Amino acid sequence: MGKFNFLKTSIDGVIIVEPTVFGDDRGYFMETYQRDEFYKGGIKVDFVQDNQSMSSKGVLRGLHFQKQFSQSKLVRCIKGEVFDVAVDLREDSETYGKWEGVILSEENKKQFFIPKNFAHGFLVLSDVAEFVYKVDDFYHPNDEGGLMWNDPEIGINWPIPRGMEIKLSEKDKIHPAFKRK
């Protein structure tokens, strides 16, 4: 087995990455990114920035995208657990408007690669989650876009436990619905 297992999803270009974890009674070691391995696995991106956020249970961030300066992202959860989602916004794609989701957690150590021209969001399932991601372009605040997290046309099946209160930012509360072009 290589350092990483690259799992294709139902949407072309969206990849789940499983790192090889070496552990013993002292703890574990793993590589989280290695350019040559990722290139071989189909992720040919030059990342320029790393980001990290912390959120509490029920926080839903998204669905976000950059309009003109689209970003590819490699995301993972280093503490807690999230349900992470990518929505295909590539108008010429056979999967335009479709979504793919995966549980990312400190236990499973999976990563999720989301190419350019996708909306992205995640829901925090644990008490607290720390989320880290690499991007291949810098953030441009005047280029932000977003979609309703619960848009019926997209139909994301968020794993919301009974009684969980969804916490949204003011911006995320007013994102528009998805409109096919």
C-alpha positions, 0 to 999 in steps of 0.5 A: 500500500502507498502512502495514500489511498485515493478514492474516486467518488460519484463526481469527477474530480472529487476525491476522498483521500485516506492516508496510511497511519503508522501507530503503536503504543506511543501514538501515530504518524502519518503524512497528510500531503505529499505533492508527488503522491497526490499528483499520481493520485490525480490531484495536480494542484499547487496549494498556496495557503493553509487555513484552520477553523474551530466550530461547535456542534451544530455549526453549519458553514456553507455552502461557499464558493469564489465566483471568479477566483475559484479555489481547489481545496483539500480539507480534513478534520483534526479534532471532532467530526464533521459532515463535509459536502461539495456541490458541482457548479461546473455548468458543462459537467454531467454532475452539475448541481449534484453533491458528494458528502463524507464524514471527516473525523480525527478518528478516520483521518480522511481528507476530501479533495474538492476541485475548482468550481464547487460550492463547499460546506460542512456540519459539525457533528461533535461537541467541537471540531477543528477543521483545516484545509489547503487552497490553491488560490488566495481568498478574495473577499469581494468574490464570495458566493454562496448557496442555501445549505438546505436548497431542495433542488440540490437536496443534500442529505445532511445527517442532522441528529434529532434535536440538533439546532443548526447554527448559521452565520448571518451571511449563510442565512441569506444565501440564494437558492441554486439556479440551473443555467 
